[in-house]
Amino acid sequence: MPTGRTVVRDAAVLTADPANTVHQHGTLVIEDGRLAEVRPSEPDDGGQPADTVIHGRGKLALPGLVNAHTHLEMTGVQGAFSDLSTLRLGMEATALFRRSEAYAELARAGWALGLVNMLTSGITLFNSMDRDPRPGADAVAESGMRAVMGPMLADLMLPEPVEAQVAQAEEFVAAYHGSADGRVRAAVATQGDLWCTGELWRAAAALARRHPEARVHTHVLETGQSQAMARSQGYASSVELLEELGLLDERTMVAHFVNARAADVRRVAAAGASVLHCPTGLAYYGTGERAWPPMRALAEHGVAVGLGLDDPYWIDSWDLFREAKQARVMANHHFGAPQLDSDRLVRMLTIDGARALGLGDEVGSLEPGKQADVVLADIDHPRFEPYTNLPALAVNALTADRVESVLVEGRVLVSGGRVQTLDKGAARDDLRRTAHEIAEKTGWHLGPASAIPPRITGTIRRSAGPLLGIAARVATQTTRERLRRGPGADT
Ligand SMILES: [Zn+2]
């Protein structure tokens, strides 16, 4: 979309270019959606002809943030799951998934507010996996953002048969890949090694072969049980499952990758695949084990690692800056990773996230020739003084509510903190009304002081089948392996 000539004057600029160049007083010149100049400000910048001038004094300009792994259609449950145990959360989510009609209504109402929340937080590109991304892709087109999207494939969790799930995914790829002037890309999105049978994996691999234009998105090694599930399908490991099915190459985006071993990292790196790290999501719910992605090995092997919010409505945060800080402190706390420096964290928020999604040549850094996806945040506040080490301030001190302006392809989508392309009020009213209607139908009590889930008996009835099915497969596989190793082998 041609936007003429826009000049951003006198902002502090984090470019995320290969040298991590920072301009204390910088100017961006944008021509027809692309960055034409990114450089230190000059005295005569004020006299340059421009259709739009954005005054950047007291602002930090950085590339649009990339939410590299997320789910969005349950935006309406924000607050409801926040205080549930991990087990109860899994049960309630599964039970909701299996109330197809109520879920579809909740999902439909979630998209617009999810996009508003991301845009106003400085996120210009996201990679999502949801049951029905079609209304989301339509909303992305309207919003002006970018997205990689794919319908979730998970036969151990969703009620639809494999054939129907794959047919829906194929329709999505055919209808939406390259839509919204190329801003929407499609992915073949299996829920992952814990949630799918061999039948679904093989069908997803065939789908990915038929559509080489689509990316491949999946959760891998999300929990301690994931590897056992992959082995129960006859593969030596989760990574080998992907490899043998032809699902591990430069299109592949692996979310979480917790407890991955050195050999797993080498294979992912050799394939050119990427890893999507969601530190708050991983740390929020206890899995009963101390586990973290191998950040040191991933860096040593040059794997592109992006940061994601995962389920923003379960952790009640849409702030990707906080994910960078969380990635830093959690790596330092217990998990043996090297300290993550600020430049690397800025890159994970921007260019490395874009590379992880296969869009690193187009967006992710402020360099001439790239699409003008730019965030301007207000740093005219004493907490940022005296402006020493701006990359550190961006990941340690900046929060999403300081974001003032957001441009995608040079088009202003957020101005003065307000979204220009979507009706925030209508989206909010629709979500509020729908969330309370669904709560009534499903037995939830949602109030300002608490969220009380429905009676456990109804939840068990709906969720026990899939969850027990997965637990039984893991238990059978673990027992089989223990017997094969012989008595005393564990000690
Ligand atoms: Zn996820």
Residues whose N, C-alpha, C, O or C-beta is under 5 A from the ligand:
A	BS01	ZN	D310
